């Protein structure tokens, strides 16, 4: 029987270790644990980590090849063990029968009234008494002596009786001879025959049972001898089952077996101190919080799962490598709650800011652009930079020709009926072309392409497309509004557009009470001057050289010459945007090329050559105001030649 002594050795104020000493008498376990830490007396020790409530973690033993609890340890069915006592019971019954028959041999030999038989019965009764209780050392010696005496008497009685019976039976040759025997002798002969046969049968039965007992012992000895054996229920139908981290339902005796196995191999799972878990919880929670605050929800969600994966790897790795159990439930809860609360906060606050920003922005750009910019605001955690910065943009100015006089004739109410649909139609064209509509100035519109908050890859080309589409939209609007008393005024509507490309400063401008996201610079001023400059040339769209260069091929334009802009020494070369290549009539394109040649001769001071070309242009288009304007400049320079540093600009004779 194993005997244990135990003591609690404190390690910290919150955790202890349970130390169990193994006495020297435990030879089998002591050999298993040879080489382990021993105290001064030579006893082996187990150091069992326990928590504040005196509990310890179980190191569950699993066979990798057969991961089921029934294969964790050697299991011996109880029926195999109970076979030995059952055979021993049957063996005791056989021995009782043999004792009865041997008593019969004693009666045959001594006679029931003889002193020898009484002495034999007394020895048998004494043996029965000693076998029925735990005997002392003296009684053990007495029992051995009685056993020896009875065995000797039985052997002698059996031998004498059988010998006498054989002698008598040898003389009895026939049934008549048997009938001639006196009754007492005949009784002895019959008893000898019957008990001799029974003795042989009992001996055979006893020898068979002893052989079976030896066989079962030989089978069980390697499984049991020298090992610790636990007896318990293993059937799933009984109440002694427990749930474990490794098996759903395990017999309770398996928990005890794994505890003992952990002691024998001196391998108990250990847990870190509480402060380690607290630090791990804070670090993971703060990490996920930081990512969730500064990045968009999808990135933070991926980051959260990565942190969960890292925690899982740490827990599994530390346990499988060194049976070090890191409880990651707290860190996992902290990670999830950090992500959930920060995400919820952003949904309640930043998304509200995003919707407000998107609603405000949608007033002067498309809803799609507004949503995109609002998303950018969200990705940058509300830090969308709207401060002025240098940017190359394309500015767009448009205006209805003569709308002031038209509005005077229509009155306020009817002017609104025309103006609002016009602004709505033009806004649709500009928004479709990814323009940022900056402001409405009565019937005038100012928009620009490629602000920092909404980059447009080819903004000059987008401005050309918006200009051409605006005239198409205006004609459609006329067909819709030209009804009743508005027909005359609506049919008379015409539009002028000025487009210029260059560097400006784009951002918020204004006061603390009112800010406007707009662009400021010479590029804006020039674009604003190109729109009214269309009037003296008699054209609808005027674009600058910079815009034409940026837009590239694909458009038919007419070179109008250079314009002198206030604050600029050099003249700005301007063009009339006629249409897309392939959509413009060939005669119109030839006329534009012919007029451009006249401009080039004008700029090279070939006055007569320019006038000769213009005379052909006048025959083709007698009402072209640009021809009149250029011809007037040529004749003026013929009378009064320009200076040597002439900038080749065309002087406008009207506004």
LUMTOR-771715 format. One line per 5 residues: number of its first residue (from 0); their letters; for each residue x, y, z of C-alpha. Coordinates in steps of 0.001 Angstrom, whole numbers. Each point is the difference from the previous one (the first is absolute). Layout:
N
NUM	a	X,Y,Z | ...
This chain:
655
0	xxxxx	0,0,0 | 1302,3441,-908 | 285,2580,2722 | 467,3697,-638 | 966,3078,1979
5	xxxxx	-680,3543,-1299 | 839,3606,691 | -877,3378,-1561 | 2982,2164,-957 | -1041,3589,-891
10	xxxxx	1541,1558,-3123 | -1880,3306,-85 | -2722,1582,2042 | -2610,-1147,-2510 | 1316,-3400,-1079
15	xxxxx	1408,-3105,1697 | 1529,-3327,-942 | -1103,-3269,1493 | 3010,-2206,819 | -561,-3758,392
20	xxxxx	2771,-2194,1412 | 280,-3630,-1038 | 1270,-2368,2765 | 2868,-2363,-722 | -2314,-3002,227
25	xxxxx	-1577,928,-3326 | 2621,-1831,-2010 | -1797,-218,-3351 | -865,3714,-231 | 3348,942,1477
30	xxxxx	1735,-1792,-2834 | -2183,1791,-2542 | 907,3322,1550 | 3720,-721,334 | 1975,3119,-766
35	xxxxx	-2799,2338,1174 | 470,2685,2657 | 440,-1686,3386 | 59,1366,3491 | 2803,-677,2431
40	xxxxx	-1501,-3251,1196 | -18,-1342,-3556 | -3808,110,-458 | -1297,989,-3439 | -2132,3110,-266
45	xxxxx	-2721,1294,-2286 | -480,3738,-368 | -3673,610,-940 | -1031,3572,-928 | -3363,957,1479
50	xxxxx	-2105,3145,-148 | -1503,2033,2828 | -2812,-2547,398 | 2375,-2959,175 | -756,-1189,-3525
55	xxxxx	2469,-1193,-2611 | -115,-532,-3744 | 22,-3576,-1253 | 2475,-1016,-2682 | -2215,-2306,-2035
60	xxxxx	1837,-2924,-1580 | -1068,-750,-3593 | 1327,-2630,-2359 | 669,1863,-3303 | -739,-3116,-2037
65	xxxxx	-3264,-710,1847 | -1390,3293,1329 | -2742,-1513,2160 | -122,-130,3777 | -293,-3809,53
70	xxxxx	3450,-236,-1588 | 1682,2464,2393 | 851,-2739,2508 | -229,-3778,144 | -3562,-1016,818
75	xxxxx	-771,-3422,1502 | -3663,-1070,46 | -1139,-774,3496 | -1403,-3355,-1196 | 3558,-1202,-653
80	xxxxx	1055,936,3516 | -3106,-1530,1560 | 715,-3292,-1745 | 2666,-856,2573 | -2202,338,3135
85	xxxxx	-2797,-1820,-1819 | 2330,-2901,-796 | 1268,103,3556 | -3564,-269,1277 | -585,-3013,-2218
90	xxxxx	3322,-1370,1201 | -1109,443,3625 | -3196,-1891,-806 | 2047,-2845,-1456 | 2232,-34,3049
95	xxxxx	-3060,-122,2261 | -1315,-2972,-1939 | 3376,-1660,231 | 137,663,3742 | -3424,-1589,338
100	xxxxx	1081,-3080,-1878 | 3253,-223,1880 | -2002,135,3227 | -1886,-2971,-1389 | 3316,-1843,-472
105	xxxxx	839,819,3604 | -3311,-1464,1203 | 594,-3070,-2075 | 3413,-458,1521 | -653,959,3619
110	xxxxx	-3689,-379,392 | -2099,2959,1139 | 306,-855,3687 | 3742,-589,-44 | 2380,2412,1673
115	xxxxx	1968,355,-3256 | -3011,1382,-1808 | -786,2452,2818 | 3567,1292,-146 | -289,355,-3795
120	xxxxx	-3251,1996,321 | 1569,2254,2624 | 2926,834,-2351 | -2398,777,-2873 | -2101,2343,2170
125	xxxxx	3094,1804,1271 | 1237,536,-3548 | -3392,1443,-958 | 137,2449,2914 | 3493,1236,-877
130	xxxxx	-837,448,-3671 | -3085,2051,864 | 1968,2903,1600 | 3227,1964,-231 | 2539,-2053,1870
135	xxxxx	3000,1089,2030 | 3509,-1247,-639 | -400,-2739,2637 | -3351,-1075,-1434 | 1509,-37,-3492
140	xxxxx	2547,-2572,1171 | -2786,-1969,1689 | -2083,43,-3190 | 2957,-1264,-2017 | 507,-2862,2468
145	xxxxx	-3670,-957,-126 | 66,57,-3800 | 3006,-2309,-18 | -1624,-2421,2499 | -3276,-199,-1872
150	xxxxx	1713,-480,-3348 | 2027,-2848,1437 | -3086,-1612,1623 | -2060,418,-3186 | 2672,-1544,-2152
155	xxxxx	358,-2870,2386 | -3758,-548,328 | -529,115,-3741 | 2832,-2403,-647 | -1125,-2523,2651
160	xxxxx	-3655,124,-987 | 700,-338,-3697 | 2475,-2778,650 | -2532,-1873,2164 | -2764,564,-2530
165	xxxxx	2174,-1233,-2851 | 922,-3080,2000 | -3591,-751,817 | -1200,734,-3495 | 2739,-2249,-1381
170	xxxxx	-1438,-2905,1930 | -3503,708,-1167 | -104,-1505,-3465 | -3748,88,-670 | -3189,1585,1262
175	xxxxx	-679,-3158,1887 | 3300,420,1862 | -940,3620,794 | -3347,-1139,1336 | 1782,-2556,2187
180	xxxxx	1861,2747,1917 | -1315,992,3360 | -1918,3288,-9 | 2698,2044,1790 | 2719,-1076,-2392
185	xxxxx	-2272,634,-2983 | -705,3537,1268 | 3740,681,294 | 627,-1278,-3515 | -2783,2166,-1485
190	xxxxx	1158,3099,1902 | 3573,-559,-1123 | -1089,-308,-3625 | -2194,3085,80 | 2400,2263,1860
195	xxxxx	2996,-1162,-2014 | -1714,1054,-3221 | -1119,3296,1526 | 3524,723,1317 | 1417,-448,-3467
200	xxxxx	-2606,2343,-1545 | 542,2654,2649 | 3775,-175,-481 | -420,485,-3734 | -2335,2996,538
205	xxxxx	2384,1624,2473 | 2978,-462,-2311 | -1978,1562,-2900 | -1025,3035,2047 | 3521,523,1286
210	xxxxx	1275,-104,-3580 | -2589,2568,-1094 | 884,2245,2928 | 3682,-180,-914 | -840,838,-3630
215	xxxxx	-2044,3110,917 | 2721,1114,2400 | 2587,-359,-2741 | -2126,2189,-2285 | -672,2713,2602
220	xxxxx	3395,72,1677 | 1724,2164,-2709 | -2914,2441,129 | -353,317,3765 | 3115,-1102,1824
225	xxxxx	2105,2965,1132 | -2494,2544,-1388 | -2480,2334,1638 | -3487,-1298,-679 | -3199,2008,352
230	xxxxx	-3439,-1530,153 | -2909,1958,-1369 | -2957,82,-2356 | 751,379,-3708 | -3499,-548,-1393
235	xxxxx	-1577,3141,-1491 | -3386,-859,1501 | 1139,465,3596 | 54,3326,1830 | 3768,203,531
240	xxxxx	848,1988,-3165 | 1656,3409,-325 | 528,2511,-2803 | 3609,898,-800 | 1789,2341,-2445
245	xxxxx	1199,-2954,-2070 | -2907,-2442,183 | -3722,681,96 | -852,-2660,2561 | 2579,-1906,2005
250	xxxxx	-416,-2424,2905 | 928,1678,3276 | 2713,-2559,678 | 1874,1334,-3057 | 448,3358,1727
255	xxxxx	1666,-1752,2943 | 2152,-2056,-2382 | 1252,3156,-1787 | 777,1717,3318 | 2074,-2994,1120
260	xxxxx	1678,-170,-3417 | 929,3703,257 | 1585,-748,3369 | 1918,-3003,-1305 | 1468,1915,-2946
265	xxxxx	319,3161,2104 | -1686,2115,-2688 | -2796,2312,1124 | -1297,2898,-2132 | 898,3351,1538
270	xxxxx	-1742,3343,-323 | 1664,3426,-170 | -428,2528,2765 | -3020,2245,-140 | 1999,3078,-990
275	xxxxx	1155,-1749,-3192 | -3619,-485,-1106 | -818,3607,955 | 2906,1340,-2073 | -914,-2254,-2939
280	xxxxx	-3617,1204,201 | 1031,3670,41 | 2492,-353,-2857 | -2368,-1854,-2345 | -2957,2236,887
285	xxxxx	1981,3209,-611 | 1450,-1368,-3256 | -3422,-812,-1424 | -1372,3325,1263 | 2763,1927,-1783
290	xxxxx	-521,-1822,-3299 | -3781,400,220 | 308,3739,690 | 2454,799,-2789 | -1012,-2423,-2742
295	xxxxx	-3263,-873,-1731 | -2280,-2697,1478 | 1066,-2745,-2411 | 3686,448,799 | -769,69,3724
300	xxxxx	-2100,-3172,-334 | 2885,-1797,-1696 | 2355,1331,2684 | -2295,-1334,2722 | 0,-3485,-1537
305	xxxxx	3787,143,-342 | 352,851,3698 | -2379,-2856,854 | 2102,-2347,-2143 | 3219,1163,1699
310	xxxxx	-1510,-516,3457 | -1169,-3475,-1014 | 3449,-914,-1321 | 1599,1281,3225 | -2408,-2011,2153
315	xxxxx	300,-3225,-2003 | 3746,321,-529 | 809,662,3652 | -2217,-2885,1096 | 1239,-2602,-2463
320	xxxxx	3644,1008,314 | 293,405,3778 | -3501,-754,1415 | -239,3688,921 | -3699,904,59
325	xxxxx	-648,3608,-1031 | -3619,956,615 | -879,2171,-3019 | -3712,364,759 | 566,3435,1558
330	xxxxx	2162,1309,-2872 | -2460,-1342,-2578 | -2893,1766,1724 | 2050,3207,181 | 850,-228,-3710
335	xxxxx	-3605,-523,-1043 | -1439,2676,2297 | 2650,2532,-1094 | -813,-568,-3647 | -3763,-50,569
340	xxxxx	-214,3157,2146 | 2342,2073,-2187 | -1811,-1138,-3152 | -3361,815,1585 | 1293,3430,1027
345	xxxxx	1185,676,-3524 | -3341,-1066,-1398 | -1860,2319,2362 | 2296,3034,-361 | 2259,-151,-3019
350	xxxxx	-2646,-1490,-2241 | -2311,2813,1026 | 2743,2460,-931 | 494,-1868,-3252 | -3708,254,-852
355	xxxxx	-60,3708,791 | 3112,595,-2070 | -1397,-2069,-2870 | -3324,1848,104 | 1724,3373,-77
360	xxxxx	2432,-1031,-2731 | -2770,-1452,-2158 | -1376,3514,-451 | 2841,883,-2370 | 1181,-3344,-1289
365	xxxxx	-1468,-3401,-799 | -1315,-2272,2777 | 2531,-2608,-1082 | 2861,2476,371 | -1422,1189,3306
370	xxxxx	-148,-3584,1291 | 3539,-640,-1209 | 1328,3091,1741 | -1909,-896,3142 | 1620,-3446,-85
375	xxxxx	3376,1673,-337 | -862,2109,3017 | -851,-3163,1950 | 3186,-1822,-1063 | 2050,2949,1189
380	xxxxx	-1777,-105,3369 | -1674,3361,-540 | 3257,1743,-927 | -883,928,-3607 | 2386,2843,-860
385	xxxxx	-1904,2894,-1573 | 2722,2598,479 | 1064,1915,-3156 | 2611,-1763,-2088 | 1485,446,-3459
390	xxxxx	-1772,-2015,-2662 | -285,-75,-3783 | -3679,252,-871 | -2230,843,-2951 | -2434,2850,673
395	xxxxx	-3376,227,-1702 | -2098,3175,-231 | -3355,131,-1777 | -2622,2697,-400 | -3279,546,-1831
400	xxxxx	275,2715,-2615 | -2343,2932,584 | -1798,-1673,2893 | -215,3255,1969 | -2314,1576,-2565
405	xxxxx	-1912,-3245,-310 | -625,-126,3749 | -1223,3599,-55 | -2581,-916,-2591 | -1064,-3222,1745
410	xxxxx	-176,1216,3573 | 1233,-1762,3148 | -2416,-2950,46 | 302,-914,-3667 | 3783,577,90
415	xxxxx	219,-2680,2677 | -2013,-2360,-2205 | 2723,315,-2621 | 3121,451,2107 | -454,-2912,2404
420	xxxxx	-479,-2647,-2726 | 2984,1493,-1861 | 2273,-215,3055 | -1290,-3512,707 | 810,-1162,-3523
425	xxxxx	3466,1572,-23 | 759,-1425,3446 | -886,-3463,-1239 | 2462,312,-2883 | 2797,1318,2208
430	xxxxx	-522,-2593,2714 | -24,-2759,-2602 | 3410,1264,-1148 | 1351,-95,3602 | 67,3778,387
435	xxxxx	-83,1742,3355 | -2721,2674,-275 | 1275,2903,2068 | -2787,2566,-269 | -2942,1359,-1953
440	xxxxx	239,3691,-850 | -3479,802,-1208 | -95,-1746,-3347 | 3777,-538,99 | 1707,-3177,1162
445	xxxxx	3524,-459,1314 | 1346,-3534,229 | 3439,-1549,-4 | 1486,-3412,-602 | 2665,-1935,1944
450	xxxxx	-170,1388,3571 | 2133,-1861,2596 | -3057,-1581,1583 | -1149,-1392,-3362 | 2826,-591,-2489
455	xxxxx	-926,-278,-3692 | 2657,-1628,-2142 | -582,1961,-3250 | -1819,3055,1286 | 577,2165,-3114
460	xxxxx	-1640,-2615,-2201 | -2825,-321,2521 | -552,3762,-227 | -167,-193,-3818 | -2589,-2768,221
465	xxxxx	-2029,1952,2550 | 76,3086,-2265 | -1254,-1884,-3044 | -2633,-1911,1991 | -1266,3241,1569
470	xxxxx	-1143,1318,-3394 | -1760,-3295,-720 | -1748,194,3384 | -1013,3619,-699 | -1691,-957,-3266
475	xxxxx	-1887,-2799,1754 | -1072,2431,2703 | -1329,2378,-2636 | -2176,-2754,-1418 | -1440,-595,3479
480	xxxxx	-515,3623,1121 | -916,1614,-3334 | -3760,-77,552 | -2631,2729,255 | 1124,3530,661
485	xxxxx	3530,-1226,936 | 743,-1396,-3443 | 1462,3164,-1493 | 2234,754,2966 | 1171,-3617,421
490	xxxxx	825,-432,-3674 | 2179,3116,220 | 2189,-1444,2768 | 3682,-405,-896 | 3008,-784,2144
495	xxxxx	3668,974,97 | 2757,-2076,1658 | 3581,800,937 | 2473,-2769,919 | 3565,323,1272
500	xxxxx	2537,-2385,1566 | 2764,916,2399 | 1282,-2,3557 | -2153,1462,2774 | -381,-293,3750
505	xxxxx	-2929,-2222,961 | -1479,-227,3481 | -2209,1626,2584 | -176,3772,-199 | -2133,2361,2029
510	xxxxx	-642,1038,3574 | -510,-1931,3212 | -3756,143,-614 | -35,-843,-3692 | 2479,-2070,-2006
515	xxxxx	-65,-768,-3698 | 1960,-2821,-1629 | 1203,1732,-3157 | 3068,782,-2108 | 1841,3312,-299
520	xxxxx	2648,1176,-2469 | 714,1480,-3426 | -1358,-3134,-1648 | -3429,734,1469 | 156,3642,-1028
525	xxxxx	956,-849,-3578 | -2777,-2561,-252 | -2477,2596,1241 | 1201,2430,-2726 | -136,-2555,-2797
530	xxxxx	-3745,-455,397 | -944,3666,-758 | 2739,125,-2647 | -2141,-2361,-2065 | -2362,2890,-784
535	xxxxx	2250,2173,-2233 | 1131,-3153,-1872 | -3617,-1104,-427 | 747,-3507,1331 | -1444,-2229,2757
540	xxxxx	3078,-1659,1552 | 3480,1420,483 | 2849,-2133,1379 | 3602,862,783 | 3160,-1458,-1482
545	xxxxx	803,-1783,3280 | -3336,-1780,2 | 358,-1031,-3642 | 3474,-1376,654 | -1233,-1955,3036
550	xxxxx	-3079,-1404,-1787 | 1989,-1366,-2946 | -1379,-1106,-3365 | -3571,-880,-841 | -1553,3449,-271
555	xxxxx	-474,2570,-2772 | 991,3513,1084 | 559,3383,-1690 | 2989,2079,944 | -1324,3453,887
560	xxxxx	3330,1648,836 | 1423,1498,3180 | -1821,1950,2711 | 1597,2524,2319 | -975,-795,3614
565	xxxxx	307,2531,2806 | 3183,-636,1954 | 1564,-2106,-2761 | 2639,1328,-2403 | -257,-2900,-2427
570	xxxxx	-3149,-564,-2018 | -2025,-3143,669 | -740,-2050,-3077 | -3684,-910,-130 | -2098,-2351,-2133
575	xxxxx	-3593,-645,-853 | -1115,-3535,951 | -2102,-1143,-2957 | -605,-3702,657 | 1384,-3510,80
580	xxxxx	2045,-1313,-2881 | -2250,-2040,-2266 | -3130,1829,1112 | 885,3344,-1650 | -831,640,-3652
585	xxxxx	3049,68,-2261 | -839,3451,-1355 | -110,1392,3533 | 3357,-1563,820 | 1533,1433,-3200
590	xxxxx	-1347,3424,829 | 1541,-212,3498 | 3359,-942,-1521 | -207,2861,-2526 | -798,2496,2732
595	xxxxx	2880,-1344,2085 | 2352,661,-2925 | -1180,3603,-72 | 777,295,3713 | 3487,-1398,-508
600	xxxxx	678,2545,-2811 | -1361,2737,2248 | 2363,-973,2798 | 2936,-44,-2473 | -943,3564,-1191
605	xxxxx	-1031,-1222,-3481 | -2913,2395,-132 | -791,-373,-3698 | 181,-3796,117 | -2293,-74,3012
610	xxxxx	-2510,2336,-1699 | 20,-2153,-3117 | -914,-3110,2003 | -2634,1885,1972 | -1646,1093,-3241
615	xxxxx	-549,-3653,-861 | -1319,-647,3529 | -2460,2868,-347 | -1396,-1517,-3182 | -590,-3287,1838
620	xxxxx	-1430,1556,3191 | -995,3619,-445 | -1387,215,3566 | 3178,-1202,1769 | 857,2689,2593
625	xxxxx	3459,-1486,473 | 860,933,-3609 | -1131,3556,617 | 2006,182,3249 | 3197,-1338,-1546
630	xxxxx	-358,2148,-3120 | -509,3093,2154 | 3214,-759,1949 | 1924,-542,-3267 | -1094,3287,-1550
635	xxxxx	775,1800,3251 | 3532,-1419,1 | 443,915,-3696 | -725,3617,891 | 1897,-79,3265
640	xxxxx	2531,-2881,41 | 488,-1649,3405 | 3309,376,1863 | 2833,-2498,-328 | -956,-1679,3326
645	xxxxx	-3584,-479,-1132 | -1574,-2968,1802 | -2227,-941,-2984 | -3154,602,2034 | -3353,797,-1589
650	xxxxx	-1588,3141,1374 | -3643,-475,864 | -2205,2817,-1239 | -2992,-945,2168 | -784,-1777,3271
